[in-house]
Amino acid sequence: MDTKKKILILGANGFIGSSLALRILTDTNWEVIAADIRDNKLSNCFNYDKFKFFNKNVLEDSEWIESAVKDCDVVLPLVAIATPSTYVKDPLRVYRLDYESNMEIVKLCAKYGKRIVFPSTSEVYGLCPDREFDEYESPLVLGPIRKERWIYSCIKQMLDRVIWAYGNHEGLKFTLFRPFNFIGPKLDDITAAKEGSSRVLTQFSHNIIHEKPIMLVDGGSQKRSFTFIDDGIDCLMKILENKDSCADGKIFNIGNPYMEFSIRQLAEMLIELFGEYPEYAERAKNAKLQNISAKDYYGEGYQDVPRRVPSIRQAQEILGWTPKTDLKTALKLTLDYHLLKKDYELERIKR
């Protein structure tokens, strides 16, 4: 990875953006231009001279965004609302940020001939009946219009299609990647979770700490393929390196099909792990699981899928990538970060 590059990360303070920025800085000589409205997850990045942070809002700072795109080599637009409760309660806000702002960035990349590495989502597959979701063959099946939770999936799918068309018809260099349930340190602040609005690992942890029932939507039978953040970043680094242009014009699922667990199993494993921390052992012992309907938890506009499993053949064959981390290890590292205040990133750098 010796070839110098200037990487623009919009939404750099997010879970993926902050983890990716630090990995780029520690493992390459590339420069990172980071933009977001906060920087609390980027503290370790400020130790590097090749890191520059700008407090910018993609909805308001269009002139700066255009100048930054023009001045970089690769653009990662990671700004998005990705919480199901918001899809249902405020779908137009999701549309404005996730679609309109990102569409302008796609146009700028096409205008200035910049490579875009775009975060699609595992949710584009929707209600796909396939056992494993294939990037090129699986149908993308969405629910009815009245189920507003599908606006996010629909937006991402439309952006995928527009980027693909720009690539095929106007020469845009692009790679689409679809994360499958990334978890790990810095996913969210488990002390500030909001029932119905936080991601599942964050909310469950918060409820155990504060001795509240863990709410299992529709009994928690739905399954997900959980992916540890380090494994996901390993794959993204290979996409960014783009050796011999191998990732150009491609779509990659980034997930761990070997780590498929139900939401109930996730809750049970979390309770077990909390029991290993003396300060929280009693709370773990008293933790309760409580069933709740999706309608009562999210509202009328919600609809769920029973399972979401990626095919990762493309990433394995083209990029030489395979995920390595099991769910228990991923959860333990996450809890160490939050409960023991271990700086996971610095420990990784030392290793």
N, C-alpha and C positions, 0 to 999 in steps of 0.2 A: 504493500500500500504506500509506495514511495511517491507516486505521482501527486503533486500538490493540487488540492481542490479547495474551493471556497463553498461551504455548505450553508445554505440559508434554511433555518428551522423556524417556522412560524408556529406559535403555540409551544414554544420550547420549555415552558415551565410545567407542562403536563407530564403524566407518568412516562409515556414513551419518549417524549421530546427530551426531558431532563436526563433520562438514562442513556439515550442515544448520544446526546451532546457530550457527556462525560466520557463515554467509550471512544468516541472519535478523538477527543483531546488526549486521552491516555494511550491510544493504540496507533495513532497516525500523526502525520505532520500537516493534516488538513486544518484549515481555518474554519471556525464556526461563527456565523452571524446569527444571533438568537433574538427573537422578538416575542414579547408576551406582555400582559398587563400586570403580571407579578413575577418575582424571581426567587421565591422562598425555597424551591426545590433545586436551585442551581448553585447553591453556595460553593460546592467543590469545584465548579467550573471556573469560578472567578480567580482561581490560582494559576490560570494559564493565560499567557500573553496572546495566544492565538484565538482567544474567546472574546467576543464583543457582544454585549447585551444592550438592547434598546427597548424601552418601555413604549410599546406601540399596540394599537388596537386595529385589527384588520378591517373593522367596520368604519373606522374614522380616519385612519392615516394612509389613505390611498396613494398619495404622492410619494411618501417614504417607501411604501411597499413596492411600487413600480421601480423606484431607483435601486432598491435592494435586489430585486429580481434581476434587473439589468446588469448588476455588478457581480453576480455570483455564478457558479457553475451548475449547482444542483439545488433544487427547491423541494423542501418537504413541508407542505401545508398541513399541519397537524391540529389546526384550530377546529374544534367541533363540540357540540353538545351531544353527549353520548350516554344519557340517563333516561331509561324508559318512562319514568314518571313525567319528565318534561315533554316527551313526545306526545303524551296524552293531555297534559294540562296546558301546554303552551306551544302547539305545533308550528305556529307562524314564526315564533322566535327561533325555533330549530331551522325552519326553512331559510330565514334571512341569514343566519350565521353559517349554517352547514352548506347551504347551496349557493346563495347569491355571492357571498364573499369568496368562496372557493372557486366559483366559476370565473370570477374576475382574475384570479391568480392563474388559472389554467390558460386564459386568453393571453396574459402577460408572458407566460412561458413560451407560448406559440409565437407571439410577436417578436420576442428577443432570442429565440432559438435556444432556450434553456431546457435542460433535462428536468422533468418532474417525477418525483417518487411519491406516489399518492396513496394515502391510507384509505383503502376501501374498508370493508367490514365483513365479518362472518355473517352478519345479519342480512346481507343481500340474498343469501340462499333462501331465507324465509322458511316457508313450509315445504321445502324441497323433500321429496320422498326417498332420495338416494341414501344408501347406507353410509357412504362417504361422499363428501361434497367435492366435486372436481371443478377446477377453475374454468375449464373450457367446454365441458359437456353437461354439467348438472343444470337443470332448469331453475330459474330464480322465481319462486312462487310466493306472491304476497297475498295478504288477507284483504278483506273488503275495505272500501273507503271509510266506512263508519268506524273501523278500528284504527284510530289515529296513531297508534304506536308504530304503524308501518311507514309513516312519513320519513323517518330517518333512513330506513332501508331503501326506500324508493329514491330518496335524494342521492344516496351513495351509489345506487345502481345507475342512475342517470348520469352522474359525474363519471363513473367508469365508462359508460358508453360514449360520452362526449370526448373523453381523453383518448379512448381507443380510435374514434373517428378522426380526431386531430392527428394521431399517429399514422394512421393508414392513408389519409388523404392530404395532409399538409406537413408531414415529416416531423411532427413533434416527437422528441425522444422521451419515453416514459416507461415507468414500471408501476404496476398496481400491486399492492400487498394487502392481504386480508387477515388481520389479527384474530385469533380465536381465544377469547377470555384470558388475556394477559393478567397475571397476578405477581405480587412481590412487594418488597419494601417501597415505600413512597407512592403506592397506588392511590391512597387517600389518607386523610387524617382520621384515625379510628375514634378520636376523642370528639370529633365534630360531626359525626354521622347524623343523618336526618331520615327517620323511618319513611320508606317509600321513595326516597330521592337518592340514596347512596347505593354504591355497588355492593353486591352480596357479601363479599368477604369483609368489607369495611363494616357493614351493618351488623353482621353476626358477631364480629369481635366487639363492637361497641355494646351490643346487648348483653353479652357475657360479662363484660367489665361492670356494667351498670345494673346487673342483675334484673334484666328485663327478659321476657320470653323471646325466644328466637322464632320469628314468624316465617313459616314455611308456606309459600304461595302454592295453593292447590296441592298441599302435602309434600312439596319438594321432590316430586318424582321425576321432574324434568332433568335431563342430563346435559352436561357441558364438558368440553375438552379443555382443561385448564393448562395454561402455558406459562412457565416461569419467565419473568422478564429478561433474564440474562440469555436464555435460549432464543427468545424473540429478537433481542438485539444482535446476537451472533448472526442471525439470518439477515437482518437489515444491513449489517456491515458488509456482508457479501454482496448484497444488492447494490450498495453504494460503491463498493470497489468495482463492480461491473467488469470483471476480468474478461478481456476479449469481447466486450459488449454483450456478454451472455444474458444479461437481464433486460436488455432493450426490447420493448414491445411485448413484455411478458406479464403474466399475472401469477402471483404466488400466494397460496395459503401459508400462513405462519401459525402453526398450532401443534398440539401434541395429541395425536389420536390414541396414544397409549395411556393417556391420563384422563379418561372419560369417567366421571363420577356424577352421581345425582346430587342435587342441591341438599338433600337430606344427609347424604354421606359426607358432604363437605362440612355441614354443621356438626355432625357427630365427631369428625376428625378434629375440628377446631376445639370442641369441648375437651376432648382427650388431651390435646396439646396444651391448652390453658392449664390443665391440671398438673403439668410439669413445672409450672412457675409457682413457687411457694406463696407469693403474695396473692395469687389468683386461684389457688387450688380449691378453696372453699366455694368460691363463686362458680367455678366450673362444675363442682359436685352438685350444686343447686340449680344448674342451668336447666331450663325447660324448653321443649320444642312445642310449638303451637301452630296448628293448621289454620290457614285463612284463605278465602277465595281470592282469585285474581281481581274480581270485580270490587271486592271490599278493600283490597290493598292498593290497587292502581287506579280503579275507576272503570267506567263502561268501555272506554276506548282501547283497553289492553287486550292483547292476544299473545299467547306464548307458543313455543315450539317444543316438542318432546325431547329432541336431541339435536346436537350440532357437532358433527365429527368431520374434520378435514381430511382430504387426501393430501399428502405432502410429497407425492411422487415428483412433482415438478421441482420443488426445492431440493430434494435429495439428489435427483439426477443432474440438474443444471447447475446448482450452487454447491453441491456436496455438503448439504446441511441436514442434520438430524437433531431433534431436541434430546436433552440428556437428563433433565431434572425431574424427579418424582414429586408428587403432590405434597407428601409429608415434609420433605426437605424444603420445598418452596414456602409452605406455611410456617415452618419453624424459623426460617430466616426472616420472614415478614414479622412474626411475633417478637423475635429478638430485637428487631429494629424499633418496634413501637413500645414494647414492655421493658426492655433492658437498655434502651437508648443506644444501641450499638450502631455506629455509622457503617452500614453495610458497604457503601461505596468505597470508603477509605480502606476497609479491610480487604476488599477485592483488589484494589490497586496494589496493596502491599503483597498480596499473593502473586 
